[in-house]
Amino acid sequence: MTLKKDIDWRSELKDNITSAEELVAEGYAESSMLDELKVLIDKYPMSIPRYYLNLIENKDYSDPIYKMCVASLQEGLSGGSEDTSGEGDNTVSDGMQHKYENTVLVLSTNVCAMYCRHCFRKRMVGQSEDEVLKFTDQAIEYISTHPEVDNVLISGGDSLLNSNKVIQRYLEGLSSLPHIKFIRFGSRTPVVFPQRIYGDSELMSLFEKYSKRKTIYLVTQFNHPRELTKESLMATDMLRFAGVPVLNQTVLLKGVNDNVETLVDLFNGLTANGISPYYLFQCRPVKGVKDLFSVPLLSAVDIVDETRAKLSGVAKRFRFAMSHIIGKMEIIGKTQDNRLILKQHQAKGQSDINKLFTTKVSQHSTWLPAEFSCELL
């Protein structure tokens, strides 16, 4: 596959919409909202690539693409907590989490091509390039001394918003460790800013080189069928051509994809284009997100069940899951008396993995509390 001419992606990102003034000037917000939007964006920064902005069909909150990228005053009214999955408790050093025995999560940067409005890491603070390079060596050193770790997830922020120099440092360091079986990069860049991928021959050469030494996966997040564009699919095709399989983790989002037709179109579209549906996640109810995007759990189970009934075996492989403070739980279904049926998919303690249990939830529950009663099956 032939790359397009290399693109100066950092310069392109400088043209992102980042301010309330720009939203008003370009018709994405009313002038009466200006002052309040400025305060909100100061708290929850906004950055929208021009490419993704052009996917919006209606310049209001009824449009699913608009809802995922344009700052809303409702974010300031939304309830929730800072950290619903215990990330802080599992941090072993700045930017590195070791919650599950065989997996290390590296928050390699706080930078994203776009700051999604449903992001569960709105609390993160920034690092400079020099700080990232120093941190990279520390992360690789930690992983090298923990032979129980067999895989690493490099996330952020967005891992592909690191420079190629930083990405190469991770690839070189981790691929030299015999106990590491595979490396994952978490990135929404193929969806929101695909030019970073299909316009950078050096990045593709890095992936092609190191995928021959260690299995590398790209884990991305398509949430709506309209994100499956010619450009985004060119980016995922380039990754696959370089030897990097692409997995997808969709987030169930109110007003975006919380209906059967949208999810069926999305999962069929992913599968048709060689992107493997991996997880469908219950939206984490963090501050600025909970009341805007969270779908009640019982309703979510119905949506997922009806969606799976309309999909082929390949397209329905995804797990419906919740990244809870006690671990990653697969939501299997519900009983007739509205008890959720869950399976402990991952946990801190090996003895807790694979436990099957039920728990009672209300019609309006969108998450489980940190401590909840359950019945083992």
N, C-alpha and C positions, 0 to 999 in steps of 0.2 A: 504493500500500500504506500502511495506517495503522499508525503506531507505537503500541505500548503506552505507558502513562504513563511519563514519564522516571523512571529508576532512579538512585539515588545509589550508583553502582557501587563507589566507593572505600569507602563504609561497608560494603557487602556483603562486600568482600574482607577486612575486619577480622574477619569470622567464619570465615575459613579455618582449617583445622587446620594448625598449624605446629609442634607440640611432641610429644615422645615421650609425655609425660603424657596428652595428648589421645588419642593412638593407643591407649594401654592402657585409658583410661577408656571409650572407645567401642567396645572389642572388636576393634580392628584389629591388636593386637599383644599378646603375652603379657607379664604383669607381670615375669617373669624377665628380659625383654629390655630393661627400662627404662633401666638405667644405660648399657648399650652403645649403645642407640639415641640417647640424649642426646649421647654423644660423636660419633656418626656425623652426626647432624643439625647439630651445631655445625660440622662440616667441610663437609657437603653439605646446605645448608638445604632444608627441606621446606615447601611451602605448597599446600594442596589446597582449592579452592572447594567449598562444600557441594553445589553443583549437580553437579559432577563426581563427588564422593564417592558421591552417590546412584546413580550408574551401576554401582557395584560390586555384583555378585550374590553372590560368595563372599568372605568376609573373610579371604582367605589368598592365598598367592603363586600359586595355580593360576588365579586370575581375571586375565584380561589387563588389565582396567581397573585393578585393584588394583596389578598389577605396574608400570604406568606412572606411578603417582602416590604410592604409599606407600613410605616409606623402608625399606630392607632392610639388615640387617647384612651381607649378601653384598656390598654395595657397597664395604665396607671391605676385602674380601678380593680384589676384582677387580683383575686386572692392567691394563696399558694405559699410555699416555703422556698428557701434558697436552694436546698439540696435534698431531693426526695429519695435518693438512692444510696446515700451514705458515702459519697465520693470522698468527702473530707476525712472520714474515719479510716479510709483505706489508702490514704496517701502516704507513701514511704519516704518521699522527698519531693521537693517542689516539682510539680508537673508530672509525677509518676505514681501510678496506683497499682497495687498488687492485691486485689480482692480475691481472685480465684487462683488456686495453687499453680496451675500450669500456664497462666496468662498474665502478662504485664501490659498495662495500658499507659502509653506515653502521650501526654498532652504537649505536643511538640511546639505549638505556637498558639497564640490567642487570636491570630489574624484569620479572617475569612474573606473570600471574594464577595460574599453577601452575608449580612447578618439576618438570618431567618428569624421571623417574629415568634416562632414557636420554639426557639432554641432553649435547651435546658441548662446551658452554661452561660447565661447572661451575666453571671457574677464574676467571670474571669477578668484578670488584669493583664496588662501587656508586658512583652519582653522585646528587647532589641535584638538585631541579628547577632551581635557579639555574645549576648547572653544565651541565645539559642544554641550557638556553636559550643559554648562551654557546657551547657546543660546536656547536649547530645552525648558528649564523652562520658559524663556522669551516668547517664541512663544506660549506655552500653556496658560500662564497667559494672553496674549493679546486676544487669542481666547475665553477664559473664560469670558472676559468682553464685548464681542460683540455677543449678542444673535441673531443678524440677520444672523450670519454665521451658515449655516447648514451642510457644508462639508469642508474638508481640503484635499488639495493635498500636499503630502510630496514628494518633488522632490530633485533636486540637480543641478549638479553632479548626482549621482545615489543613491537613497535612501537606496538601499540594500547593499551599500558599507559602511553604518554605522555599528557599532558593534551591536550585539544583545542587549547589554545594552542600547544603545541609542534608538533602535527600540522599545524595551519594554517601555522605558520612554514615547515615543509618544503614544503608544497603551494604556498604563495605564492612562495617563493624558487625552487624547482625549475621550476615551471610557467612562470616568466618567462624561462627560459634556452632560446634557440632550438635549441641543439644537443641538448637532452634530448628524446628521442622518447617515452619512457614511464617511469613511476615504479611501483615495486613496494613493497608493504608486506608484510613477513613477520610472520605472527601466528598463533599457535595459539588465540587468544582465541575465535574462532567455535566451537571445539571444546570448550574447557574452561571458558569463562566467557562464553557468548553474550549474557548480559544487557548487557554492555558495549556491544554493537552494537545490538541491537533495542530497548534501553531508553534510547538517547541520540539524541534528535532533532537536536541540534546537530552531532554527529559525522556523521550521515547527510546533513545539509545541506551540510557541508563537502565531503564526497565528491561529492555531486551537483553542487555549484558548480564544483569544480576538475576533475571528469571531463569537463566541457565544454571545458576549456582544454588539457588534456593527458591522454593515456590513462593510466589508473591500474589496476593489478592488485592483488588481494589474494591472496597466496600463503599457504595454510594447511596444516595437517597432520592429516588424519584417518588414523588407523592401524588402526582396527577398526570393523566395521559397527555395533557398539553405540554408537559415538559419533555416529552419524547419527540424532539425536533430533529431535523436533518443535521444540525450542528452538534447536538448532544450525542446523537447516535454515531456521528463521525468520531467523536472523542472516545466513546466506549469501543468502537471498532478498532481504533488505533491501539488502545490498551490491550485488547485481545490479540491483535496481530503481533504485539510485542511480547506475548506470552504471559499476559496478566489477566486471568479470569476476572469478570466483573460480577459482584454480588450486590443485591439491593436490599436495603432496610427501609421500608416505608413506615411512616408514622401516621397513625389514625388521627385525623384532624377534623374537628367540627367545622362544617361549612366549606371544607376542601375536598375530602374524599370519604365522608361518612355515609356513603350510600352504595348499594350493591353495583349499580351500573358503572359508576366511576372506577371502583376497585376491579371489576371484571375487565374493563377496557385497559386499565393500567397493567394488571398482571399478565394479560394476554399480550399486550404490547411489549412488555419486558421480555417475556419468553420468546416471542417471535424474533427479537433482535439479539438473542444470545446473552441476555442479562438474567441471572438466576435470582428469583424471588427467595429471600433468605429469612427475613423476619418482617412481621407487621407488629409494630410496637404500640402499646397503649401510651398516649401522650403523658409525659411526666408533668404533674401539676405544680410547676415552679412559679415563683412570683412573676407576674407579667404575662403568664401563659394560661394558667389554670382555667379561668372562666371563659376565655376566648376560644380555646381549642380542644378542651377535654370532652370526650364522649362518655356518657354513663356506661359502666362496665356491662350491665345486663343488655343494654341496647347494642353495645359493641359486639357481644357474643352473637346476637341475632344477625348482625350485618356480616360478620365473618362466616357464619354457617351458611347463609344464603349465597354469599360470594363463592365459597368453595364448591357448592352444589352446581355452579355454572361453569366451573373451570375443569380443564383436563388434569390428569395426574401430574404432569410436569409443572403446570402453572400453579397448582395448589400445594406445592411443597413447603411453602413458608410456614413458620410457626408464629402464632399470635402470642405475644409475650409482654411481660412487665419487668422492667429493671428496678426491682424493689430493694430496700435497704438490706433485706435478708438474703438477697440474691436474685438471679434471673429466674422468673417463674413463667412456665408455659400455661396459658389460659386455654384449657381444653374444651370447656363448655359450661353448661349450667344444668341444675336439676329442676324438676317441676315446681319445687318450692323456692326457687330463686337462690339457690346456693351455687356459688362458683365452684367449678371443678378445676383444680390446678395441679401442676406437677413441678417439683423443684428441679429446674433444668441445670442451674449452677448455684453453688453455695460456697461460703468460706470453708466449711467443714465437709470433708468427703462423705461422712456418714449421713448428711442431710440430702445429698444429691439423689434424685429419683423418687423422693417421697411424693406420694399422691394423697391429696387432701381436698376437703371442701370447706368453704367459709361463707357465712351469710353476709349479703350486702343489700343495701337499699336500692330503690329504683334510681336514685340520684347519685349514688356513689361512683366516683370516677377513679378512685385509687384505694388501696388498702392502707390503714394506719401502720405506723412502725411496729406496733404490737397488736395482734388480732387473734381471736380465738378460731380454732379450726378443728376438724375431725379427720383423723388419718383414715385412709382407705386401704 
